[in-house]
């Protein structure tokens, strides 16, 4: 897993937070990089963490869509925007998923349900990859269709 942030201080804080929460065996699985290019060069799945504003989402998805390999799945947290509309602005609308519900702390060891939304043409392969990723992290992903999107013709 690679983490990238344009602010080096944010990466330092993330590294310290992960050091406190992850086991010593899990920490080497996380690397920190300083550019988007380094982060997505070989990624199977990318999650952005920009503000939930249309302009920010469109900008980051545009960058990720063009820098990532064609197989990469794009995941974006949003509670206000349509994943179908955002996905339609990429060259890979079938590989886009939204995180709708914020994940709570896993400190109690109980699996936490995580709500995800699919665009109208999200593929089963995309859903399987995203589901497997979140399950590995101890979450119980639940998918629903994007109610804000028009269904494909």
C-alpha positions as CSV (number, residue, x, y, z in Angstrom):
1,X,0.0,0.0,0.0
2,X,1.3,3.4,-0.9
3,X,0.3,6.7,0.6
4,X,0.9,10.1,-1.0
5,X,0.2,13.6,0.0
6,X,1.3,16.9,-1.4
7,X,2.1,18.1,2.1
8,X,5.1,16.2,3.6
9,X,3.9,17.0,7.1
10,X,0.6,15.1,6.4
11,X,2.6,12.0,5.4
12,X,4.6,12.2,8.6
13,X,1.4,12.4,10.7
14,X,0.0,9.5,8.7
15,X,3.1,7.4,9.3
16,X,3.0,8.1,13.0
17,X,-0.7,7.3,13.3
18,X,-0.2,4.0,11.4
19,X,2.8,3.1,13.5
20,X,0.6,3.4,16.6
21,X,-2.4,1.4,15.1
22,X,-0.8,-1.3,13.0
23,X,1.2,-4.3,14.1
24,X,4.9,-4.4,13.5
25,X,4.2,-7.0,10.8
26,X,1.7,-4.8,9.0
27,X,3.6,-1.6,9.0
28,X,6.2,-2.6,6.3
29,X,3.2,-3.2,3.9
30,X,2.7,0.6,3.8
31,X,5.1,2.9,1.9
32,X,5.1,6.6,1.7
33,X,5.7,8.4,-1.6
34,X,5.9,12.1,-2.5
35,X,4.2,12.2,-5.9
36,X,0.9,11.0,-7.4
37,X,2.9,9.4,-10.3
38,X,4.9,7.2,-7.8
39,X,1.7,6.3,-6.0
40,X,-0.4,5.2,-9.0
41,X,2.3,3.9,-11.4
42,X,1.5,0.2,-10.7
43,X,-1.7,0.5,-8.6
44,X,-4.6,-1.9,-8.8
45,X,-6.8,0.4,-6.7
46,X,-6.5,4.1,-5.9
47,X,-8.4,6.0,-3.2
48,X,-8.4,9.8,-3.2
49,X,-8.8,11.9,-0.1
50,X,-9.6,15.4,-1.5
51,X,-12.5,17.5,-0.2
52,X,-16.0,16.4,-1.2
53,X,-16.5,19.3,-3.7
54,X,-17.2,18.9,-7.4
55,X,-14.1,20.8,-8.6
56,X,-11.7,18.9,-6.3
57,X,-13.2,15.5,-7.2
58,X,-13.1,16.2,-11.0
59,X,-9.5,17.5,-10.8
60,X,-8.2,14.5,-8.8
61,X,-10.1,11.9,-10.9
62,X,-8.8,13.6,-14.1
63,X,-5.2,13.2,-12.8
64,X,-5.7,9.7,-11.5
65,X,-7.4,8.6,-14.6
66,X,-4.6,9.8,-16.8
67,X,-1.7,8.7,-14.6
68,X,-2.9,5.2,-13.6
69,X,-2.6,2.1,-15.7
70,X,-5.9,1.2,-17.5
71,X,-6.7,-1.6,-15.1
72,X,-6.7,0.6,-12.0
73,X,-9.9,1.0,-10.1
74,X,-10.7,4.6,-8.8
75,X,-12.4,4.9,-5.4
76,X,-13.5,8.3,-4.1
77,X,-15.2,9.2,-0.8
78,X,-18.3,11.3,-1.4
79,X,-21.6,11.8,0.4
80,X,-22.9,14.6,-1.9
81,X,-21.9,13.8,-5.4
82,X,-23.0,11.1,-7.9
83,X,-20.4,8.5,-8.6
84,X,-22.1,7.9,-11.9
85,X,-21.6,11.5,-12.9
86,X,-18.0,11.5,-11.6
87,X,-17.2,8.2,-13.4
88,X,-18.6,9.5,-16.6
89,X,-15.8,12.1,-16.6
90,X,-13.2,9.4,-16.8
91,X,-12.0,7.0,-19.4
92,X,-12.9,4.1,-17.1
93,X,-16.4,4.7,-15.8
94,X,-16.8,0.9,-15.2
95,X,-13.9,1.0,-12.7
96,X,-15.2,3.8,-10.4
97,X,-16.7,3.3,-6.9
98,X,-17.7,5.8,-4.2
99,X,-17.2,5.4,-0.4
100,X,-20.4,6.8,1.1
101,X,-20.1,6.0,4.8
102,X,-17.1,6.9,6.9
103,X,-15.3,4.0,8.4
104,X,-15.2,4.1,12.2
105,X,-12.2,3.0,14.3
106,X,-11.5,-0.7,14.4
107,X,-10.0,-0.5,17.9
108,X,-12.7,-2.9,19.3
109,X,-11.8,-5.6,16.8
110,X,-15.3,-5.8,15.5
111,X,-15.8,-5.7,11.7
112,X,-17.3,-2.4,10.6
113,X,-19.8,-2.1,7.8
114,X,-18.7,0.3,5.0
115,X,-21.2,1.6,2.5
116,X,-20.0,1.9,-1.1
117,X,-21.9,3.1,-4.2
118,X,-21.5,1.8,-7.7
119,X,-21.9,3.8,-10.9
120,X,-24.5,2.4,-13.4
121,X,-21.9,0.5,-15.4
122,X,-19.5,-0.6,-12.6
123,X,-18.3,-4.1,-13.4
124,X,-18.6,-7.1,-11.2
125,X,-14.8,-7.4,-11.4
126,X,-14.4,-3.9,-10.0
127,X,-16.8,-4.7,-7.1
128,X,-14.9,-7.9,-6.3
129,X,-11.6,-6.0,-6.2
130,X,-12.9,-3.2,-4.0
131,X,-14.7,-5.7,-1.7
132,X,-11.6,-7.8,-1.3
133,X,-9.5,-4.8,-0.4
134,X,-11.9,-3.6,2.3
135,X,-12.3,-7.1,3.7
136,X,-8.6,-7.5,4.1
137,X,-8.6,-4.3,6.2
138,X,-11.3,-5.8,8.5
139,X,-14.4,-4.0,7.0
140,X,-17.7,-5.4,5.8
141,X,-18.3,-3.7,2.5
142,X,-21.9,-3.2,1.4
143,X,-22.6,-2.0,-2.1
144,X,-25.6,-0.1,-3.4
145,X,-26.4,1.5,-6.8
146,X,-25.9,5.2,-7.0
147,X,-29.4,6.7,-6.6
148,X,-28.2,10.0,-8.1
149,X,-27.1,8.5,-11.4
150,X,-29.2,8.0,-14.5
151,X,-29.2,4.4,-15.5
152,X,-27.3,3.4,-18.7
153,X,-29.2,3.2,-21.9
